[in-house]
Amino acid sequence: MLVLTRKNGETIKIGDDIEITIISAKNDQVKIGIKAPKNIEVFRKELYEQIQSENQEASKDISGLLNFFKKE
């Protein structure tokens, strides 16, 4: 993991298309702004993991249904 120190208003570039700007930092919270192309989805990690889990569960349901119809 790369660890960087930035001050309010400073930006980090990722490749040519993504910028992360520190909007404010106080106490134990940091507010960031992210500029990325529309085709790149940006999620909070906990939300991304929830989406992945729900997708896996949905795919299990579909697999079970497909197996059910194959047996007939």
N, C-alpha and C positions, 0 to 999 in steps of 0.2 A: 504494500500500500504506500502510495506517495502521500506525504504529509506536507502541506504548505501553510505558511502563515500569511494572512492577508488582512488589510485594514478596511474599514468601511469605504465603499466606493471603488475598491480595487477589483480587478477581474482576472479570472483564470481562463485560458483558451484550451479547448480540447479539439485537436485537429483544426480544420479550416472553418468548420460550421457551428461549433458549440462554444458559447461563452457563459461562464458562471460569475456573477457579480455579487459581492457582499453588500447587501443593502444596509443592514445594521447588525450590531452584535452587542448584547447587554445581558448581564447575569449569565444564565446558562442557555440562552437562546441565540441563534444566529438566523437572520432572515436573508435568504439568497434569492437572486433573480436568475433565471435560466433562459438563454436565447438559443433555440435549436430549430432546425428545419421542421416543417409540419409533419414530415414523414417519420420523424423520430419521436417515439412515445416517451414521455417522462412521467415516472410514477414515484411516489414515496415507496420505500422498500417494503414496508409492511403491507401496503395495498397491492403491490406487485406480487408478493408471495401469496396473498389471499386469492388473487385472480388465477395464479398458476394452480393452486390447490383446487379451486372450483372447476377449472378446465380439466384437470385430471379426473375428478369425480364424474364430470359430465361424460368424459370419454369412456370411463368404465361402464356407465349406464348404456351408452350406445353400443359398446362391444358386447355387452350381455344381451342386448336386444337383437343384434345381428346374429349372434350365436343361436338364439332362440329360433329365429326364422330359418336358419340353415338346417336345423334339425327336422323341420317339417317337410 
